Amino acid sequence: MNPLPVLNEGPPGVPFGDAPLMLESIPALQDEVRALAAERGAVILAHNYQLPEIQDVADYVGDSLGLSQRAAASEDETIVFCGVHFMAETASILCPDTTVLLPDLDAGCSLADSITAAQLRDWKAKHPAAIVVMYVNTTAAVKAETDYCCTSANAVPVVEHIRREHGDDVEILFGPDMFLGAYVEKTLGIRMHVWDGECHVHAGIRPGDISRVRAEHPGADFLIHPECGCSTSVMEYVAAGDIDSDGVHMLSTGGMLRYAREHQGGTAIVATETGMLHPLRRAAPDVDFIAANEAASCRYMKMITLPKVRDALRDGRPEVKVDADLATRARLPIERMVAIS
Ligand code: SF4
């Protein structure tokens, strides 16, 4: 792909690359990003945990499943994926003929990094009859070794489906999120083999923090957004009784936005990565959305900056491309998940 010419050198102070972004530079940069996207025939997809100025310039903002579905339906020449590496890989798996750009290739995921394809192959070798269920937060190489993918929203139905198909005694290898695995076990009253991976962000959302914030805001609703691995721990705390379940709403991204639109005034404490607060506050400016912990921020998501998005659009790189054979194998567990959901 040929680099596009720089459309706009921008006013003084508009940064390039990793230079610090000044608030007053944002509108000019957003204009430049939109112009470059139009010129390249690119759609900009952004995860809910992206920086606000990136969410505001995107064509579509959503959770990882929503972004995958939007990517799969894309007829654009290029997708600029504002999220983390495994998500861009998933877009490449679902749209093999589309150029997928990830503005920073170092935007990884601590949960996806907690299991490699080699580790999964070793685990499978110890349990040759087992069915493998992996959270979508995994690399393409791990998906290629997987029978079913799942998200936090459909993990229980996926495991129920497997038990219906293969019998209640079926052995299941579930990973890499140990909190989601424990949640599924408690909800269904079953035992699985669960990998002990986790997302680093959940460490910022502990039961003690949650109880303290809830005590400071009596009567506030408590919303859990079990997207990514950052708040599956909170699902598990509720299932285990470590958190009072009164006033708890477990909501997908769509459910959260519906909640925001249907409420006027009041306070809601939200257990999620803090980026999700931006679309919620935009959808319902008069509801006071409070983070269960302001420190629950994914450093990988925040590696994508507006100057990097602009540079990716201008230069047509860096690209994420999953090898065709690997993509064929990795597509199967995603398609099985989608068929069940
Ligand atoms: S919030 Fe956690 S699970 Fe989600 S991308 Fe960041 S590190 Fe990965």
Residues whose N, C-alpha, C, O or C-beta is under 5 A from the ligand:
A	BS01	SF4	V84 G108 C109 S110 L111 N137 C199 H200 V201 C228 G229 C230 C298
